[in-house]
Amino acid sequence: MKDKTQRFPGQIIHFLPANLLGHVGRHPLGVGLHIKCLGWYPKARRHRIERPHGLDESILIFCTKGKGWAVIDGRRFTIAAGEVFVIPANKPHAYGADDQAPWSIHWAHFAGTAAASYASLLPTHEYVLSIPSGDAKEIARMFRESYRLASTGLTERTVLLVSHTLRYVLGRLFFQTGRSLGGGSRAIAHDFTKSIEFMRANVARSLTLQELSRQAGLSPTRFSALFREQTGSSPVDHHIRLRMQAACHYLDTTALSVKEVAAKLGYDDPYYFSRIFQKTLGCSPLAYRRSVKG
């Protein structure tokens, strides 16, 4: 492993001692996923790592500027700014900075019973995720917050908090932005923030797939496929869920009848509205209103 003597001006490294890792790894809130080390390498010129036998932990590398490369499964990947590279445990690998435009990277090594589950979300033999700029800024912010927390002292409590922050980062990567293929076939994740804002602004009426795709600037087929890949539901179904969330708000905060709530959300037939509500929420509007919450 060729990473022992590398130093980069402005770097940050937090490495957990073995005894603390043992405590955190056995803790009920750490056994699922916990940080082993993390850091920041700015303009990491000549950065190069070779691990022919891999590690017994997973690695996440987030490139914020410049470029880098990685080799895993005998395939070479390029990593650009705004992309994340995930290496599952026990995978032989090598990676490093581009010679002409060396990368700046946030990185973390993590382990636990859930670590492999996150890695399993990657497409087969693909390890690079492209993420929208808004998510990239949030992920960078969470890394900076992790460094701040770690700098206050590496205690069991602090490490658990940083580990939960990493869970949030992984969730943001895999469940909010969707998966994008790595290597030469890499597809850029589409940012559907404006599409969802458009849906929320139009909860009082139904929206067609044609309207939604036109607003997103994509063909209906492409829009539907990308949206489903990145959210887990079709665009129309997602809009229906938002309308039902609005219905719940009216039922919780007003004395409007079910018929009146249906009308506010553009449903002329209150019985049809109730069927949609039942299908989405698993109970009728009246049963929802009577249920004890909080």
Secondary structure, 3 states (H helix, E strand, C coil): CCCCCCCCCCCEEEECCHHHHHHHHHCCCCCCCEEEEEEEECCCCCCEEEECCCCCCEEEEEEEECEEEEEECCEEEEEECCEEEEECCCCCEEEEECCCCECEEEEEEEECCCHHHHHCCCCCCCCEEECCHHHHHHHHHHHHHHHHHHHCCCCHHHHHHHHHHHHHHHHHHHHHCCCCCCHHHCCCCCCCHHHHHHHHHCCCCCCCHHHHHHHHCCCHHHHHHHHHHHHCCCHHHHHHHHHHHHHHHHHHHCCCCHHHHHHHCCCCCHHHHHHHHHHHHCCCHHHHHHCCCC
